[in-house]
Amino acid sequence: MATQDARTLMPEAQEALRRRVMEVIDNGMKPAAAARTFGVSRQAIHNWRTRRSRGGPDPLKSRKHGRPPCRRKRRSV
């Protein structure tokens, strides 16, 4: 099975995919086998596991892409 670009999925579907992959890994499936089964890369699974181990508010939740907005207000001269 070829890997799919999960970025084309809606954010809710991305989160559901991450949760399902983590569930099968927690139940004993090896990450490489989960990657083949779900059509995602092993590196993506590694990244998800790292985010989950670091915790935080809902670590498998989809995040916004791109550069964060500027915190400083522009001043006119």
N, C-alpha and C positions, 0 to 999 in steps of 0.2 A: 504494500500500500504506500503510495506517495505521501509525503508530508503536505499538509494543507497550510495555507497562509491564514492563520486564525484572525489576523487583523481585518479580514473581510467580513467576519461575523459581527453581529450586534454585540454591544458590551455585555448584555445579559447572557447571551449564548457563550461568550468567552469565559465568563465567570462560571457558568454551569460546566463547561468543559474542564476547566481547572479543578473544580471541586470533584468531578467524577474521576479524573485522573488521580488526584490525591487519595480519594477513597479506595481505589483498587490497589494503589501502592501500600496504603495502610493495612490492607487486607492480605498483603504478602506478595503481590505481583512485583517483579523487578522493574525498575524504571525503564530499562531498554525495551522490555516486552510491552510495557504500557505505551511507550513512544510508538512502537510499531502498530499496536492495536488501535490507538486513537489517531494515528497519522500526524503526530507532532514530533518535533525534534527532541533529542535527549537533552540538548542544552536548554530548551524551553522548560522542560520538567525540572532540570537542575535549578534554574532561576526561580521557579515557583516554590520549590522546596526551600530554597534559601530565604525567600521573602516570608514564607510561612514560619520558618524557624526563628526569624528575627521578630516576629509578632507584629504588634501595632494594630491599629483599627482595621479589621477585615483585610488581611494581607493579600488575599486572592482577588480582591475587587479590582475592576478595571480602572486604570488611571488615565488622566488626560495626557495627550501627546504634545510634544513641542516644548518650547521654552516657557518657563513661568513668567507671568506678567511682571513688569518693572514695579518695584515697591516704592521708588521715589517719584514724587510728583515733579513734572517738568515746570520749570520757572520761565516765564517770559521775561525778556530783557527790555 
